[in-house]
Amino acid sequence: MKIILASQSGVRKKILDENKILSEVVVSGADEDQIKNSLLAEGASPTDISKNLAEIKSIKVSNKYPDRIVLGADSVVSFNDKIINKPKSRSEALEILKKLNNSVHYLISSV
């Protein structure tokens, strides 16, 4: 049986494929920015945000495919206890990389 990957991450799909785990991607449609902002307003930690996003994605997709196994996943980068969002441009990506270079930061992944 194919599992459903409730994540747009090409890397996660590749990991499943390389390990011969049959899967298909179904995007949850969750508004991740809205969820992050709501959780941040409540004082959630980066770990809590990652866990909640992974769970919300899997629940949204599971509701559409109740007879299937759904794998929800999310990762966030934490720097000085703040979330670093995905860059919207190449120049923003370069600025983020400069900030993270030679600094303590964390990649938090949840499934």
C-alpha positions in Angstrom: 0.0 0.0 0.0 1.3 3.5 -0.9 1.5 5.9 2.0 0.6 9.5 1.6 3.3 12.1 2.3 1.5 15.3 3.5 4.5 17.4 2.7 5.8 19.3 -0.4 9.4 18.5 0.5 11.2 16.9 -2.4 13.9 15.7 0.1 11.4 13.7 2.2 9.9 12.2 -1.0 13.4 11.2 -2.2 14.2 9.6 1.2 11.0 7.5 1.0 11.8 6.6 -2.7 15.4 5.6 -1.9 14.2 3.3 0.9 11.7 1.7 -1.5 8.7 3.0 0.5 5.8 3.5 -2.0 4.4 7.0 -1.5 2.5 9.8 -3.2 2.5 13.5 -2.2 -0.8 15.1 -1.3 -0.5 18.8 -0.3 -2.5 19.6 2.8 -3.4 23.1 1.9 -2.7 24.3 5.4 -1.8 28.0 5.7 1.5 27.4 7.4 2.3 31.1 7.9 -1.0 31.7 9.6 -0.5 28.7 11.9 3.0 29.7 12.7 1.9 33.3 13.5 -0.9 32.0 15.7 1.4 29.7 17.6 4.1 32.3 18.0 1.4 34.7 19.4 0.7 32.0 22.0 4.4 31.8 22.9 4.9 28.4 21.3 8.5 27.1 21.0 10.1 26.2 17.7 9.7 22.6 18.6 6.0 23.0 19.3 5.5 24.8 16.0 7.2 22.0 14.1 5.2 19.3 15.9 1.9 21.2 15.4 2.5 21.9 11.7 3.3 18.2 11.0 0.2 17.1 12.9 -2.1 19.6 11.2 -0.9 18.6 7.8 -1.4 14.9 8.5 -4.9 15.5 10.0 -6.0 17.6 7.0 -4.9 15.0 4.5 -6.1 12.1 6.7 -9.6 13.6 6.7 -9.6 13.3 2.8 -8.1 9.8 2.8 -9.4 8.1 6.0 -8.4 4.6 4.8 -4.8 5.5 4.0 -1.6 5.9 6.1 -0.6 9.5 6.1 2.8 10.8 7.0 2.8 14.5 8.0 6.2 16.2 8.5 7.6 19.7 9.1 10.9 21.3 9.8 11.7 24.7 11.2 15.0 26.5 11.7 15.5 28.2 15.0 18.0 31.0 15.6 18.2 32.8 18.9 14.9 31.1 19.8 13.2 32.6 16.8 11.9 30.9 13.7 13.7 31.6 10.4 11.0 31.4 7.7 11.6 30.1 4.2 13.1 32.8 2.0 11.0 34.5 -0.6 13.8 35.4 -2.9 17.4 34.4 -3.7 18.7 37.6 -2.0 16.8 36.8 1.2 18.1 33.3 1.1 21.7 34.6 0.9 21.0 37.0 3.9 19.7 34.1 6.0 22.7 31.9 5.1 25.0 34.8 6.1 23.2 35.1 9.4 23.4 31.4 10.2 27.0 30.9 9.1 29.3 30.3 12.1 26.3 30.7 14.5 24.4 28.3 16.7 21.1 27.4 15.2 18.9 24.4 15.1 16.9 22.5 12.5 13.9 21.0 14.2 12.0 18.3 12.3 8.8 16.6 13.3 6.9 13.7 11.9 
